[in-house]
């Protein structure tokens, strides 16, 4: 906190420091002086005597007969704060408090004077009353320490940043004066041995039905950080007494927006917030329900939502209960003005009507509007500025801890009733379900239960008596459920596996070195705070293994989101649809903490698609999200001519196979007799693409070897070397 200015302070007076006359007076926080000195510190027009001591803290002064003229008695805490000892000379001056100096809010950090082994419980409401009475009209300075006695035990508190009446931006205040209305918040570290209770009872607010919140008991998993953010920004000011918020000069938050992918818990969060609040039940409105085909009817529907709140504020003022209005799918009615072309202007009128109710000339202060959407980008910008839907909280896909909490919520009753197999490890299940939303995790549990119940049913006899005792949801049930319920956002494992149908084998030192370099980039994305976006280009001749390498990196990265953008997935789409698909892949990736996007690039794309890719290759992901983009190309000169080559941060060359590398591949495939491997490798050209080599092996496997292909791949039979030469001649002629 920076210093607060004051006027009218008297000239400095040098005084000699002495100790407080008695130990009980040391706990009053007063400084003491002789009767002949007190007049130097009297604040005109009051009976207060305030001294700025050593230009550090402001102390209330009182007369004591044992103090000699020219001396000032300071207790040990005062002396330590002023950095003086008994016998030292200290500079003192009369302190003239400025206007608006009464503290509306004061935060104190508690500790024992002498550490105790037994934990002490302090009632915040009772201690607040005591301190307001004993320290009335005393000035508190940031960082100042004060000793006091409470129920026979001596404590000290340290003054934390204060808030003065009428000061909206109060984080920079250095000091203020305690009044009978000052609201005090107590804090204590976990190691202090002090437990503060009844802190919320010290307020006059009854906004919430319960005093403590257990999110899991409310069915909310993985959203504790988001809930804390919502509570701090939207409800903290409403928990304090009205006189505190009035004196602080702050306005309550009147709107919040919950946004994020479908199924992440936005509606659940809004519903539970409504249930936790005292007062009137929240009004829940589905966006499309407000719309009407009749002119003016839609605006009327919006006005009626706020009618009860307007009546309450008119008649009850600050004592009005909080009215909560929840808008589900708010993007359906609050699209950006001018974006719709229906000719009626209804959507524009709805936005205008909402803006005037929330933040108009006669704005309501007893309303909390909660909007929910999957498409924040479609909302009118004016609706999102401060004073309107100003608290915007992203409800994103849960992390592993969040997924564990969600799974515990949905399996809790099963576990209590012994229907959950004891070999199920929910921690492992949470690790397996990367990028599953809360709704998808609930779907996984339902699917697993359906497999368990199905074992108890016989399609031939549906009247068969069920054996409830034998119902068990097993690990296999959950594994089947994971195959059945696939996350909307996540790694395209099947697509990645198709990119490396023959797996990943050792193709020589250079291939191995390139793979290791790209995996180092994966680690860089994971741990580096300075590299939220890393781009890498794998270039080399066609068939050299670039695609298989990129797919292997995606699988081995263990990232939650890995997607492929390829020309094959866009066959038949219009140009605008192709661009929209590319944009969607990147926007979906931004919803995951760690993501990899793989883009094969060649002359097949149009200029517009190249421009779109270049924009995203340069655009960092949102704060807290990290991304690796891997491009592959056989046309490096072409990319260079487009100016796209330079957009990649690093480029690695993936070579075609040399003879010695091809021999390693043949040894690993184990399809030749040991004596034939050397001959087969020597017969190959020194620039054989690995893709061509796999094709050659597939052709040779079908030849006259006296057994089946399965027999060769299982090691029971081997490829006929002469037929291999014939196939090689066909391959050589084709490239």
N, C-alpha and C positions, 0 to 999 in steps of 0.2 A: 504494500500500500504506500503510495506517495503521500507526502505530508499535506495536511489541510491547513490553509492559511487562517490566521487570526489577527485581530487588530487590537491596539490599545494596551499592549503589554508594557509593564513598567520597566524602569532601568534595572540592570542586573545588581544583585546584592550578594556579596561574598559572605558565606556562613560556614561555621566550623561544624563538622559532622560529629554527632555523638549517638549513642545507642538509645533505643526506645526504653523509657523508664521501667516498664514492667512487661512480662511475657504476654499477659492477656491483651495489653494495648498493641502489641506487635501483630495480633490477629485481626485488628480493625482496619488495617491498610492505611491508617492516618499517619502523617508526619506531625511532629510536635515542635513548638517553639515557645519563646517567652512572650508574655502579654505585650511587652513593648515592641515586639517585632511583627505581631499579627496584622497590624494595620497596613503594612507594606504589601499584603497579599489579598486583602479583601476585594471582592468583585463589586464594583459600585452598584447600588440598588439592590443588593442581595446580602444574605448573611453567610455567603460562601467565601472561604479563603482557599485559593488555588495557587499552587506554586509549580512552575516548570523547573524541575531539578536536573542540573547537569545537561540541560537541553535534550533530555531523554524521556522521562515520564512526568505526567502531571499528577501531583498528589494533593489531597485535601489536607489542610493544616488545622491543628487545634492547639489551644493553649494548655501548657502543663507547668505547674509551679516549680518543678525540679529542673527545668531547662533554663540555662543561663542566657542572658541577652547575647545575640550574635551567634547562637548555636541552633542547629536543627537536628532533631532526633529522627533517625531512619532505622527501620528494622533491618535484619540481615539480608532479606530478599531485596529491599530497596537499594541497599549499599552495593549488592552484587550487580544489580541491573545498571546502576549509575557508575559502577566501576570505581568506587571510593571506599576508604576505610575510616574508622573512627580517628578523629584528629585531623583528617584532611580538610582542606578548604574546598567548598563546592559553590558553584554559581547558581543562584536562584532568582527567579523573576516572577512577578504576578502574571497569571495566565487569564486572559480575557476570552471566554468561550464565544465563538461566532454564533450566528443564527442557525437554526435547524441542527442543533448539536446533540439532541437526545437520540440515544441508540434505539432503533426499532428492533434490531436483531444482533445478538452477540453469541459467538461460538467460543467455548472454553474447553481447553484440553486439561483433564484432571490427572493428578497423580498424588501418591502419598508423600508426606514430608519425609517419613522414614519407611522404607519398604517393609511390607508385611508378607508373611507366608500364607495367611488366610485371606481368601477373596472377600471383599466387602461389596455389598449391594447398595447402590445409591438411588433413591427415588428422585427422578428429575423434577417432578412437579413440586415436591416439598423443598428441595434444595433451591429451586428457582425463587420460591417465595422468600426463603431466608436471605439469599444474596441480594435480591432487589431491595429488601428492607435494610440490611446492614450496610450495603454499598450505595444506597440511594444518593444521587447527585455526585458520585465520584466519577472521575474521568478514567477511562480505560484506553491504553495505548497498545497497538499491535506489538506482540512479543513480550509485553510486561507480564511479570509473574506476581501472583498475589497469594498470601497465606490466609487460611481461614479454618475454623473449627466446625465440624459437623458431627453431632451425636457422639462427642467425646474423642473424636479422632481428628488429628491435624492433617490438612490437605493443602496442596498448592494448585493453582490453575494458571495456565498460560493463555493469554488473550490471542485469539486468531482473528483474521480479517473481519471487520465490523461492518454494519449497515446502518446508516443514519437516516432518520425520517426525511422523506421527500427526495432522497437521492436515489434515482433509478439505477445509475451505474455506480455501485457502492464498493466495487472491488479495490479501489485505490485509496480508501480512507485509512488514515493513520490512527485516529482516535475519536471517541465520542463519549457522551455522559449517560450513565445509567439512570433510567426513569422508572416510575412505577409500572409502565407499560412495556418495558423492554422484554422481548422474548429471548430466552436463553436456551441455547443448545449445548448439551454436554457431550464431550467425546472422551474416550479413554482407550489407550492401546491395549491389545490383548495381553501384553506382558505386564501391565500395570497392576493387576490384581483387583481392579475396580470394574464392577459390572453396573452399567447405567440401565435402569428400568423405568418404565412409565414415561418415557420421553414423549410419546405421542399423546398420552393423557394430559400432558401439560398444555396441549392446545385445546381450543374450544371447538375444533372441527370434528364433525361426525360424518365426513364425506364417505368413509369406507365402513362397510358392515363389520369387518374383522380388523384386528389390530396387527396381525401378522399374515404373511402370504406364503403358502407352500404351493409353488407352481405345479408340482407333480400331482398333488391332491386335486388341483383344479383341472387336471388333464392337459397341462401345457408342458411340453418337453422340449429341451434344446433352445429355449428362447429367453433364458434368464437375463442375458445381457440386453436384449431388446426390451424386455419388460422394465428393467432398471432404467433404461434410457427414456422410455415412455413415462415412467413414474416421475423421474427427475424433471423432465421438461414440461409435462402436461398437468401433473397433480401436486407436485411439491408446494407450489405457491398456494394451492387450495386447502392444503392441510393446515397451514398456519392460521391463526386467528385473523379475522377480517381487519382488525385495527393495525396488525403488523403489516399486512400487504398494502393497506391504505397509506401508512406512513412511509413505506418503502417507495411508494409511487409507481408500483408495477401493475401491469395488466395481466390477467390470467390468459393462458393459451386457450384459444377458442376452437382450434381445429387441428387434427392430425391426419396424416395419410399413411396407411400401411400398404406397402407395395412389394411385389416380388413374384416369383413363379407360382403357378397354380399348385395347390395342395400343401403349401408350406405352413399354414396355420394362421393366416390373416383373419379369416372369419372367426375362428376359434378364439383368437386373442381379443378381438373386438367384443365378442359375445361374453367372454369371461370378465372383461373390464366392466361391461354393463351390469353384470350380476354382482360384482364386488361393491358397486356404488350404492349408497343409501339413497332414499328418495324415490322419485318416480322411475318406473321401468323405462328402459331406453326404447326409443322408437326405431325400429329396424325397417329400412326401406331398400327394396331392390331397385336399382337405377331405372330399368325399363318401365317399372310400375308407375312412375311419376308422369311419364309421357302421355299425352292425350292428343287426339286428332283435332280437338276443338280449339279454336283460337282463344288464348287467354286461360284455358283450363289448366294447362301445365303449370303456369306461373302461380295460379291460385292454389294448386296442390302443394307447391313449395311453401307458400305463405302459411298454409294451414299447419305445416310441420312445426313452425316457430310460434304459432299463436299462443300456446300454453306458456311458453317461456316469456313471451312479451307481457302477458297478463301478470305473471308472478313478479317480474322485475318492476312492473309499474306499481304494484301494491305492496310488495315486500322488500324491494331494494336489495341491499347486500345480504339480507336474510333469506333470499330466495334459494330454493333447492337447485341443484345442478340438473339441467335437462340435457340428456345425451341423445343425439340423433346419429344413427349408424347408416351410412350409405354403402351398400354392397354394389360392386361393379359400377363405381361412380363415373368411370370413363364413358359409360353408355349415355350419360346425360350432360357431362361437363367437358365435352370436346372443345378444343381450341376454337375460339370464336372466328368465324369466317371460313372454317375448314369444311363445313357441311354445305351441300348444294341442294337442299330439299326445297328451297324457295319459301319456306315458312319462317325461318329465323327462330324456330322454337328453341333449339339448343343454345343459341346466343342469349335468348331471354332467360333461360334457366340459370346460366352462369351469372348474368347480371343480377338476377333476383337473389341468388345465394350470396354474392359479394356484398350486396346492400344489407342483408340480414346479419352477416357475420361481422362486417367491418364498415358499415355505412354510417350515415350521419347519426342515426339512432341505434348504434350497434348494441347488441345484447352481450352482457357480461356473465350470464348464467347459463350459457350454452357451450357444449362441447360437441363438435361435429367430427365424427370419425369416418373417413372415407377409405375404401379398399379397392385396389385395382391390380391387374396384371400388366397394365399398359400405362405406366406413368407418363410416357412420352406423348400420349394422346390428350392429356389434360391441358386446359387453358393455363398459361403461365401466371396470369394474374391471381389464380386461385391458390398458387403455391408460395406466394411471397409472405413475409412476416406479417402477422396480424390475421392471417386466414388459415389455410392448412399448413402452418409453419413448421410443425413437428413432422418430419418425414422419416419414417423408420423402414428400412429394408428388412423384410422378413425373408431371409434367404434360405437356401438348402441347409439342413443341419449338418454340423460336423460330427465326428465320431462320438464325442461325449453326448451331443444332442440326440444322436440316433439311439444311443444306449438308453437315455432317459425315455424316449418315445417308446422303445420296445418294452421297457419295464412297465410303463403305463398300460400298454395293451396286453401284457402277459401277466399282470399282477394277480388278477382273479384266478387265472389258470394255476398259477404257482400256489396260491393260498389253498386251492381245492385239490391239489396234487394231480392235476391233469397235465402238467408240464413235465416232460421227461427230465430226470436229474442230470443227464449227460449234455443237456443244452447249455451252451455258454453264450449268453447274450452279448458279452464283450466281443467274442469272435464274430457273431452275427452282425454286430454294429460295424465291424471292420469290413465285412463282406459287402455291405450295402452302401457303397460310395454313391453319392449323388441321388439317393432315394429321398423323396420328400416325405413329410410326415404322413400325408394321405397314402402314399405308396407303401410306407412301412406298415400302416394299418392294414392295407390290402394284402401284404405279405403274411401277416399274422392270420387274417381271415382265411387266406388260401391254405396255409398250413393246417389250420383247424379243420378245414373241409376235407383234407386228405385223411386226417385222423378219424373224423366221423365216418368217412366213407368206408373205412375198414369194418365198421360196426353194422353196415347195412348190406343187405342181400337183395339185388334187383329181382330175384325170383320170389322173395318172400318179404315184402315191406312191412308186414305185421309182426315180424320176428321181434322178440323181446330184446331190448338193448341192455347190454352189460355196462352200466355206467362206470363200474370200478375199473374196467379194463381200458377205458379211454385214456390214451396218452398221446400227446403231441411230441413227435420225435425230431431228431436232427434231420432225418431223411425227408420228413414232411416240410421242413423249412427249406431244404435244398430244392425240393420240387417246386415250392412256392416261389423261390427266387428265379427259377427258370420260367415260371408262368407270369410273374409280375416284373416287367422290365421298366426301369426308370425312364422318364421322358428325357431327362438330361443325364448324360453319362458317357462312358467309354463305348465306342462302337467296336466291341471285341470281335464280333463275327466278321465285320468288314475288315478289321485289321488282320485277322487270321486268313481271310481270302487273299490278302496282299502278299502272304508268304505261305502259300499252299505247301511248299516243300520244307517248311520250317526254316531255321537259321543254322547254317553249318559254318565251320571255319573255312573262309575263302582266302586265307593268307594274311600276312602281317599288316598290309596297308588297309585292308577291309577292317581288320580288328582294331587298328589304331584309329580309324575314322569313327567306328562305333563307340570306342571309349571316349573320344573327344565330344561326341554328341551327348553321351550320357553325362559328361562333366557339365555340359550346358544345362541338362535336366537338374543336376544338383545345384547349379548356380541359381536357377529359377526358384528352387525350393528355399534356399537359405539366404540369398542376397536381398537386401532391402533396396539396393540401388539399381536392380535389374528387373523391374516388373514385367518388361517385355523383352524377350530375346528372340531374334530371328536367325535362322540357319538355312543355308542352301546346299543341297547335295547335288553335285553335277557330275556327269559322266556319260559314256556311250549308252545307247539303248540296251537294256538287258543286263546291265552290270550289277544289279542288285540294290539299286537305290531305294526302290519301293519297299522291298523286303526289309531293308535296314531301317527305314523310317517307321514301318509298322512294328518292328521289334522294339525300337526305342519307345514307341507309344505304349506297348504292352509292358515292357520292363520298367517304365517310369513309375507305374502304380499310381498315376494321376487319376483323379476322379473323372475328369472330362477329357476324352480324346476323340476327335472327329476328323473325318476325311472330306475334303472338298475336291471332287473330281468331275471331269466332263461327263463320265458315264452316268452319274446321278442326275444330270441335267438334260439328258436327251429328250427332245420333244417340247421343252419349256421355251417360253418366249424370253426375249432378252431381259425384260423387266423382272420376270419370275426367277431367272437365274441369279440376277443381282440380289433380289429379295432373299433367296435361299442362302447366298453367301453371307449377307448381313445377319440373317437369323443364326447361322452357325457361330459367328463371332459374339453376338448378343447373348446367346445361350452360354457360351464359354465364360462371359463376364459374370455369370451367376455362380460360378464355381471358384473356389479358392485357388486351385491349381489346374491349368488346362494346357492341352497340346492340340494344335490344329495342323493337319498334314495337307499340303496343297501340291499335287503334281501340276507343273506349269509347262505349257508348250504353245505352239502356234494355233492350237484349236480354239482358244478363247478370243473374244472380240475385244476391241479397244476399251469399251465401257467396262467390261469385266476386269481387264488389267488395271484400269484406273481405280475401280472399287477395291481390288486387292491391295494396291499400293497405299491407299488411304489407311486401311486396317493394319498394314505392315508397319506403319509409322505411328499409329494411335496407341498410346499406353492404355492398359486396362484400368478400370476404376480402382480407387484407393483400396488397398488390402487384397487385391486380386493379382495373380501372376500368370503369365502365359508364355509358352514356347511355340513359335510357328516354324515348321519344317517344310521347306519347299524342295521339290526335286525337278530336275530338268535335264534333257539331253541337248538342249538348244541354248547354250550359254551366250553365244554371239547374238542370237535373236533377243534374248532378255536384255542384253547390254544395249542393243539398239533402241529398245523401248524405255531405257532409263530405269528398268526394274531391278537389274542386277545389283546396283548400288544401294538399294533399300534393305538388302539383307546384311545383317551385322557380321556374319562370318560365312565363308564358303569352303566346303570340303570336296575334294575330287574322289570319286568312287571309280576305280579302274576296272577294266575287264580282266579276266583271268589269264595269268601266265601258266606255263606248263606245270611248274612246281606247285602252284596254287590249285590247279585243276586236279593234280594227283591227290592232294589233301582231301578235296571234296569227294573223289572216287573212293578213297579209303574209308571215309566216314559213312558213305552210303552203303558200303559192304555188299555190293551187287556183283562184283567180279571175283573170280578165283584169284588167289594171291599172286600167282605167276602172271596173270593177265593185266594187273593194274598198271604196271610200268609200261607195258606195250600200248594200252589204251590211252594213257596220258601222253606218250610220245607221238601218237597218231593225231592228237588234237592240234589245231593251229594255236599259235602263241597269243592269239587275241580273242579267245573264245568267251563270249558273254555267258555269265552263269545261267541266265534264263535259257539260252540255247542249249547249254550242257544238260540242264534238267529235261528239256524236251527230247534231246538225243537219248538219254537214259530211258525215258518213258517209252520211246519207240523200240529200243533194243530189248526192253523187258518183255515185249509182246512177241519176240522172235522164237525160232525153233530150238528151244532149250529143253524140251521134253516135260516141262512142268508148267504150272500156272504163275501168273504175276505175283500172287500172294506167296507162292513158294519161294520166289526170289527175294522178295522183301523180308520174308521171315528168316532167310539165310539157308534154306534147305536146298535151293538150286542157285546157279550162277548164270550170268549172261553169256551167251555164245559170242566169243570175241570176233569171229568172222562176220557174224550178222551185225555186230556193233560197227565194223568197218563199213559195211554196206550202208547202214543208216547214216554214218558220218559223211559219206560221199553225198548223200541226199541233202544233208544239212548244209554242207560246204557250198553246194551249188545254189542254195537259197539265200546266202548272204555274202 
